[in-house]
Every structure is written in structure tokens, then in C-alpha cells.
Amino acid sequence: MTVLILTSEQDVTADMVVAQLHDRGVPLVRFDPGDLPGEGALSAEYVRGEFRGYLSAGGRVVSMSGLRSIWIRRPNEPAAHAAEPSAWLSAESGQALYGMLDCTTARWMNDPGAAAKARNKPWQLRLAHRSGFPVPATIITTYPQIARQFAEQYRYVVVKSVSGKPPNDPPMALPTTLVPPDADFAGVAAGPTLLQRYIPKRADIRLTSVGDEQFAARKVSEPGQVDGRYGDTGHTWEPVEVPARITRAVAAYKDLAKLAYGAFDFAEDSEGTWWFLECNQGGQFGFVELETGQPIAEAVASWLSSTTA
């Protein structure tokens, strides 16, 4: 049985898991949807109630019926590398590829439908609260007056992107930025804006959950630091024990979201409370493993190579 990894050619995190699978002697095929059609090819036939088909990439061919598991890591848009790319060709290629794969009995990390829903920030926050995480007060609004009232209520708030970094155009990211209560909120009317109560933190927490396993790492924050993804604090990631409450909440969140994998970000305040910020269903873990030595790639490889449902 074969493991199928859907990712781009340049993906160091996937490379770490590929090495683990090779060490285990597990057959695998690495396929970039961006190469379909072209370097990647597929064919499927509907026979007596099911699709029987094949995928090929890099000279390797895998049968749909021979797939053990599918890991969606960091795939390009279908048909991204086509000779004449178009939105229509991407839609056609995506429907064909993921539609065929959805007809298999393979395990997903993560199921495309669940992954798409899990990217929705408002839904994440609601689910986090239901799961038992502490969640900062948050609004998403296009009303400047409401934004101003929110800032006056909590004194200091942060503004962050609702959807994350745009994949293509415009090539920009909105870092989490601290906003004082006397700021001009007129620009909120230009587009939905997410404002969240500022949590003064003493550390950033990244918790990577793979199946039933959880790996938490902690990095001390500098005074007044807002977004741990930007700037050098002079500190490194260190392994940290997961509080029992967080362990239960992570399991509940993943169960409700139907996720096999999740990268959770928390802000640890002065009292040691872990405040939920987000869960990235396809988040990186390579940088954490390299600094902490936590066997996350091994855990992913173990999940992918397992036959347990």
C-alpha cells in the first residue's frame, strides 16, 4: 500500500517525512497538483459503482486502489504549471484529481472538505470556545464606529488578517499589529477587519497535533511583542508540557473539525494561561522539530503508514 503526498517540489517539511517513510520501507509517491496536466497525469474509469484509476508522477505510477493514505501538505493550485494555465483548467484538474481521490478508501491528513472549513477564522474561534480553549474577545466588522467602541472597551487591540496571507495577488501579508484606542478606524469601512483583545504575553506556544499525539513548544517573548512570527526575540523554541485542559481541548477541537493534523498557536499570559489564537490545519512543523528535537516528522510518518482507521 502506497502513501500519496500532495505537495510542491520545494517543501523541506515534506522532505523530513519522506525520509522517515523511506527508513520504514513504506512505498510513496510525491505528486504536485500543479503539474497536472503535464508532468503529472491521471486516468480513471467508472466500473460497476466505483472509479478505478491511476496517477503518475516522476516516472512512478500508483493505483487508486493501492493508496494507504493521502497527505495534503503544500500543493500548488491544480494546473498551475500548465503550458496555458487558466481558472477553468485549474477547476477541471482539481475536480478530476480530488474527485478521484475522494473515491478511494485512503485515510486523509487532512480531508479536503474538513481542511477548507478549518481555514475559516470565525468558525475556528467558535469551535475553539466550544472545545474549551480560552479565546480573546474578537470582532470582525466594516463599521468604524463599532471598531472604535471595541478599542475603547479593551484599550489595546490587535488587528490581523481574517483569511491569512493571500496566495497570489497581492503578494503581501498583514502582520498582527497593536492598535491604540485613539487610532483612526475609518479604514475599517474598506473591508472586513478582524480586531482582537490584546493579550500581553510572556511566551508564544506552538502545539503540533498528529493523530492522538501532541508536541508543544514554547518561545519566550520580548516585552511588548505582538506577533511571534516576525522579528528575532533572541530566544529559541523549547519543549514544554501540555496542560491537561489544553490536551482535552485539542482533542475535542480536532474531533469536531474532523482533522487528523493541526498546528495550534497560543499566547501564554503572565498567569500561565494559554489563549487560543488559531489552528492552521496545514501548518509548518519543521522549524520546531529542528530546534526542539521533537519527533514530529516521525509521528506524521507513523500515522501515514498505519492501516488503523
Long-range contacts (C-beta under 8 A, 24 or more apart in sequence): 1-27, 1-66, 1-67, 1-68, 1-307, 2-27, 2-28, 2-29, 2-62, 2-66, 2-67, 2-68, 3-27, 3-28, 3-29, 3-67, 3-68, 3-69, 3-70, 3-71, 3-304, 3-305, 4-28, 4-29, 4-31, 4-55, 4-62, 4-67, 4-69, 4-70, 4-71, 4-101, 4-106, 5-29, 5-30, 5-31, 5-70, 5-71, 5-73, 6-31, 6-32, 6-33, 6-70, 6-71, 6-72, 6-73, 6-75, 7-32, 7-71, 7-72, 7-73, 7-74, 7-75, 8-32, 8-34, 8-74, 8-75, 8-76, 11-73, 11-74, 12-286, 13-73, 13-74, 13-284, 13-285, 13-286, 13-297, 14-71, 14-73, 14-74, 16-286, 16-289, 16-297, 17-71, 17-297, 17-300, 17-301, 17-304, 19-297, 20-297, 20-298, 20-300, 20-301, 21-301, 21-304, 21-305, 24-301, 24-305, 26-68, 26-301, 26-304, 26-305, 29-55, 29-57, 29-58, 29-60, 29-62, 30-57, 30-58, 31-55, 31-57, 32-57, 32-75, 32-76, 32-81, 33-75, 33-76, 33-77, 33-78, 33-79, 33-80, 33-93, 33-94, 33-97, 34-75, 34-76, 34-77, 34-78, 34-79, 34-80, 34-81, 35-76, 35-81, 36-78, 36-79, 36-93, 36-96, 36-97, 37-79, 37-82, 37-89, 37-93, 38-81, 38-82, 38-83, 39-81, 42-96, 42-97, 42-100, 44-96, 44-100, 50-103, 51-100, 51-103, 53-100, 55-97, 64-100, 64-101, 64-103, 64-104, 65-104, 67-101, 67-104, 67-105, 67-106, 68-106, 68-107, 68-304, 68-305, 68-307, 69-106, 69-107, 69-108, 69-109, 69-303, 69-304, 69-305, 69-306, 70-101, 70-104, 70-106, 70-107, 70-108, 70-109, 71-109, 71-300, 71-304, 72-108, 72-109, 72-110, 72-112, 72-115, 72-282, 73-282, 74-282, 77-167, 107-260, 107-304, 107-306, 107-309, 108-260, 109-260, 109-261, 109-300, 109-303, 109-304, 110-258, 110-259, 110-260, 110-261, 110-281, 110-282, 111-258, 114-257, 114-258, 114-259, 114-281, 115-259, 115-281, 115-282, 117-257, 118-257, 118-259, 118-262, 118-279, 118-281, 119-163, 119-164, 119-281, 121-162, 121-163, 121-194, 121-278, 122-162, 124-278, 124-279, 125-276, 127-253, 127-256, 127-257, 128-249, 128-253, 128-276, 128-279, 130-252, 130-256, 131-249, 131-250, 131-252, 131-253, 131-256, 132-245, 132-248, 132-249, 132-252, 133-246, 133-249, 133-253, 133-274, 133-275, 133-276, 134-273, 134-274, 134-275, 134-276, 135-275, 135-276, 136-196, 136-197, 136-198, 136-199, 136-275, 136-276, 136-277, 137-196, 137-197, 138-194, 138-195, 138-196, 138-197, 139-194, 139-195, 140-192, 140-193, 140-194, 140-195, 141-188, 141-192, 141-193, 141-195, 142-188, 142-189, 142-190, 142-191, 142-192, 142-193, 143-188, 143-189, 144-185, 144-186, 144-187, 144-188, 144-189, 145-185, 147-185, 147-188, 147-193, 147-195, 148-185, 150-195, 151-179, 151-180, 151-181, 151-183, 151-185, 151-195, 152-181, 154-197, 154-198, 155-181, 155-198, 156-180, 156-181, 156-197, 156-198, 157-181, 157-195, 157-196, 157-197, 157-198, 158-195, 158-196, 158-197, 158-198, 158-226, 159-193, 159-194, 159-195, 160-194, 160-196, 161-194, 162-192, 162-193, 162-194, 175-226, 175-227, 175-229, 175-230, 176-226, 176-227, 177-226, 177-227, 178-224, 178-226, 198-226, 199-267, 199-269, 199-275, 200-269, 200-270, 201-225, 201-267, 201-268, 201-269, 201-275, 202-268, 202-269, 202-270, 203-268, 204-228, 204-265, 204-266, 204-267, 204-268, 205-240, 205-264, 205-265, 205-266, 205-267, 205-268, 205-274, 206-237, 206-263, 206-264, 206-265, 206-266, 206-288, 207-242, 207-246, 207-250, 207-263, 207-264, 207-265, 207-266, 208-262, 208-263, 208-264, 208-283, 208-285, 208-288, 208-294, 208-296, 209-250, 209-254, 209-261, 209-262, 209-263, 209-264, 210-260, 210-261, 210-296, 210-299, 210-300, 210-303, 211-260, 211-261, 211-299, 211-302, 211-303, 212-251, 213-299, 214-242, 214-247, 214-250, 215-239, 215-285, 215-288, 215-292, 215-294, 215-295, 215-296, 215-299, 216-240, 216-241, 216-242, 216-246, 217-288, 217-291, 217-292, 217-294, 218-268, 236-291, 237-287, 237-288, 237-291, 237-292, 238-291, 238-292, 239-292, 239-293, 239-294, 243-274, 246-274, 253-279, 257-281, 260-303, 261-300, 261-303
